């Protein structure tokens, strides 16, 4: 089950068991909400942007599961934890049944866990790779590294920002995902993201 926090418009998993995680059919459904993923390296404003976009469109957003997971650990994370985080992220998405409308936002997706695992450990679990292929989004907003680095105990690579951004960009291009780079600071960043979304989906434009 999931719990929707109406005050901040995000969805968090109440509990998660990675055993026998469901992998539902991803067949086309014109009635489903548009899925927009906010992705990119550390400290690029993904969570803030997801929350702002959800507020603008009066819908819900799925937060980054990694932060909740690591906060609960009483030890350093390892590569197996990255797989559990990936499964938790997908579980959070699939269990959403209420609270959204015609569009939903996702703070990170599995390209994040792929790059994280490959940079840290030199490889990525096949389950993550297979789910990247199956769990596509209608639009990926790739957050640029033009925001200042903000220190955080869970962030690891302040000196690799350009390198990591290039890895994300290469993934978007190689997989031919529908993506756009979001740049700008403050309200300009949100405004640029809204412009990208409404250029891709004109029916969402608000008067």
Buried (B, 14 or more C-beta within 10 A) or exposed (E): EBEBEEEBBBBBBEEBEBEEBEEEEEEEEEEEBBBBBBBBBBBBBBBBBBBBBBBBBEBBBBBBBBBBBBEEEEEEBEBEBBBBBBBBBBBBBBBBEEBBEEBBBBBBBBBBBBBBBEBBEEEBBEBBBEBBEEBBBBBBBBBBBBBEBEEEEEEEBEEBBEEBBEBBBEBBEEEEBEBBBBBBEEEEBBEBBBEBBEEBBEEBEEE
